Amino acid sequence: MNITATEISKRLQKMGNKNDARFLQGFFKTGVGQYGEGDIFLGIRVPAIRKFAKEYNNLPLKEVLSLLKSPYHEVRLFALISLVNTFAKGNEIIQKKIYDLYLANTIYINNWDLVDISAPNIVGAFLLTRSRKLLYQLAKSKSLWERRIAVLATFYFIKNNQFTDSLKIAGILLRDKEDLIHKAVGWMLREVGKRNIKLAEAFLQKHCRIMPRTMLRYAIERFTPERRKIFLEGDDTR
């Protein structure tokens, strides 16, 4: 007998911890006017969710979609981990279905951890050998989370030593008003720098005077103290 989304949701709810839930409600900024406003946490840590997801590695996509629409954060996280796991072992037809399902339901991928755990390994992985035009549309979206998906999807490209799209999307988002975008872009610039420091520094030389301070600090985190000082002060870095 196949397990249903309802049964999985009930099991996850029983795994919750009220003290952890209170902590996570604050950590993920669920208060009025905050980026995670209204999100509901059960209080389950990620390793436990990952372990639980391995028990149901053949869950039908219809059931996963039902879980993705849950009001509970950890249930949505379970759904996304399930999609990532299925995508990794699936053929091209399965991967296309997951990619399409993911992009059709970004409204439910509505916190930074949900984006970060899924966008590189679904959107980025699918587009590695395909057109990335969609990412530029997402980078200009009114949705904070779709813009973050655009940035984080390029992490998969970076890991495959493809840096162009990360830098182009970073350029589009230089003046973004959201701190979570500043952090994401800075993180990707740092990852580029780990693999091609000249390319990363060239981008920073051009933009360090106008990019948000948080973005810059994330990008130069692994630079030497002397090099960080140069960029933070906006001196001539040539």
C-alpha positions in Angstrom: 0.0 0.0 0.0 1.4 3.3 -1.1 1.8 6.0 1.6 -0.1 9.3 1.0 0.9 12.9 1.5 -1.6 13.1 4.4 0.1 10.2 6.2 3.6 11.7 5.7 2.4 15.1 6.9 0.9 13.5 10.1 4.2 11.6 10.8 6.2 14.8 10.4 3.9 16.7 12.7 4.4 14.0 15.4 8.2 14.5 14.9 8.0 18.2 15.9 9.4 19.8 19.0 7.7 22.9 20.4 10.8 24.4 21.8 12.7 24.0 18.5 9.6 25.3 16.7 9.7 28.5 18.7 13.4 29.0 18.0 12.9 28.4 14.2 10.0 30.8 14.1 12.3 33.5 15.2 15.4 32.4 13.2 13.5 32.4 10.0 11.8 35.7 10.6 8.2 34.8 10.7 6.9 37.9 12.4 4.7 40.6 10.9 6.5 42.4 8.1 9.4 40.0 8.1 10.4 37.9 5.1 9.0 34.7 6.5 5.8 36.3 7.8 3.1 33.7 8.7 5.3 30.6 8.1 4.6 27.8 10.6 7.3 25.6 12.0 7.0 22.1 13.5 10.4 22.1 15.1 12.3 19.4 13.1 15.9 19.6 12.2 17.1 19.2 8.6 19.1 15.9 9.2 16.0 14.2 10.6 14.0 15.4 7.6 16.6 14.1 5.2 16.7 10.7 6.9 12.9 10.5 6.8 12.8 11.4 3.1 15.1 8.4 2.3 12.3 6.1 3.5 10.1 7.4 0.7 12.3 7.6 -2.3 9.6 6.6 -4.8 6.9 9.0 -3.7 4.6 9.9 -6.7 5.0 13.5 -7.8 1.3 14.1 -7.1 1.9 13.4 -3.5 5.0 15.5 -3.3 3.2 18.4 -4.8 0.5 18.1 -2.1 3.2 18.2 0.5 4.8 21.2 -1.1 1.6 23.1 -0.6 1.5 22.4 3.1 1.3 25.3 5.6 4.1 23.6 7.6 7.7 24.7 6.7 9.2 21.3 7.4 6.6 19.5 5.3 7.5 21.7 2.3 11.2 21.1 3.1 10.5 17.4 3.0 8.8 17.8 -0.4 11.8 19.7 -1.8 14.3 17.2 -0.5 12.2 14.4 -2.1 12.2 16.3 -5.4 16.0 16.7 -5.3 16.5 13.0 -4.5 14.2 11.9 -7.3 15.7 14.3 -9.8 19.3 13.1 -9.0 18.4 9.5 -10.0 15.8 10.2 -12.6 16.0 10.1 -16.4 15.5 13.2 -18.6 11.7 12.8 -18.7 11.5 12.6 -14.8 13.9 15.5 -14.5 11.8 17.7 -16.9 8.6 16.9 -14.9 10.3 17.9 -11.6 11.8 21.0 -13.2 8.4 22.1 -14.5 6.6 21.3 -11.3 9.2 23.3 -9.3 8.9 26.4 -11.4 5.1 26.2 -11.5 5.0 26.2 -7.7 7.6 28.8 -6.6 5.0 30.4 -4.4 5.5 27.6 -1.9 9.3 27.8 -2.0 9.1 30.8 0.2 12.1 30.9 2.5 15.9 31.0 2.0 16.6 27.4 3.2 13.9 26.0 0.9 15.5 27.8 -2.1 19.0 27.0 -1.2 18.4 23.2 -0.7 16.6 22.9 -4.0 17.4 25.5 -6.7 21.0 24.4 -7.5 20.1 20.7 -7.7 16.9 21.1 -9.7 16.9 24.3 -11.7 20.7 24.6 -12.0 21.2 20.9 -12.8 18.5 20.9 -15.4 19.8 24.0 -17.1 23.5 23.0 -17.1 23.4 22.0 -20.8 20.4 24.2 -21.8 19.4 27.8 -22.3 19.6 29.9 -19.1 17.1 32.5 -20.4 14.6 31.7 -17.7 17.1 32.6 -14.9 17.3 36.2 -16.2 13.5 36.4 -16.1 13.5 35.1 -12.5 16.3 37.6 -11.6 13.9 40.4 -12.5 10.9 38.9 -10.7 9.0 40.9 -8.1 9.3 37.8 -5.9 12.3 37.8 -3.5 12.3 34.0 -3.6 12.3 33.7 -7.4 15.2 36.2 -7.5 17.1 34.0 -5.0 16.3 30.9 -7.1 17.9 32.6 -10.1 21.1 33.3 -8.0 21.3 29.9 -6.3 20.6 28.0 -9.5 24.0 29.3 -10.8 25.8 27.5 -7.9 25.4 24.3 -9.9 27.1 26.1 -12.9 29.9 27.3 -10.6 30.6 23.8 -9.4 31.0 22.9 -13.1 33.4 25.8 -13.7 30.9 27.9 -15.6 30.8 31.4 -14.2 29.3 33.7 -16.8 25.7 33.5 -15.7 26.6 33.9 -12.0 28.4 37.2 -12.8 25.7 38.5 -15.2 22.9 37.8 -12.7 25.0 39.4 -9.9 25.2 42.5 -12.1 21.4 42.5 -12.5 20.9 42.3 -8.8 23.6 44.8 -7.7 20.9 47.3 -6.6 18.4 44.9 -5.2 16.9 46.1 -1.9 16.7 42.8 -0.1 19.4 41.7 2.3 18.8 38.0 1.4 19.7 38.8 -2.2 22.8 40.7 -1.1 23.9 37.6 0.9 23.1 35.2 -2.0 24.9 37.2 -4.6 27.9 37.7 -2.3 28.0 34.0 -1.6 28.0 33.1 -5.3 30.8 35.7 -6.0 32.8 34.1 -3.2 32.3 30.7 -4.8 33.5 32.0 -8.2 36.5 33.4 -6.4 37.4 30.1 -5.0 37.8 28.7 -8.5 38.8 31.8 -10.5 40.0 34.6 -8.3 41.0 36.8 -11.3 37.4 36.7 -12.7 35.9 37.4 -9.3 38.3 40.3 -8.6 37.6 41.8 -12.0 33.9 41.9 -11.2 34.6 43.4 -7.8 36.9 46.0 -9.1 34.2 47.2 -11.4 31.3 47.1 -8.9 32.7 47.3 -5.3 31.9 51.0 -4.9 28.2 50.6 -5.7 27.3 47.1 -4.4 25.6 46.7 -1.1 28.1 46.3 1.8 26.7 42.9 2.8 27.1 41.6 -0.7 30.7 42.9 -0.8 31.6 41.4 2.6 30.3 38.0 1.7 32.2 38.1 -1.6 35.6 39.0 -0.1 35.2 36.8 3.0 38.1 34.6 2.0 40.4 37.3 0.8 43.5 38.2 2.8 43.0 41.0 5.3 45.0 43.4 3.2 43.0 42.6 0.1 39.6 42.9 1.9 40.7 46.3 3.2 41.4 47.5 -0.4 37.9 46.5 -1.6 36.1 47.8 1.5 37.7 51.1 1.2 37.0 51.2 -2.6 40.6 52.0 -3.5 42.0 51.5 -6.9 42.4 47.7 -7.1 44.1 47.4 -10.4 
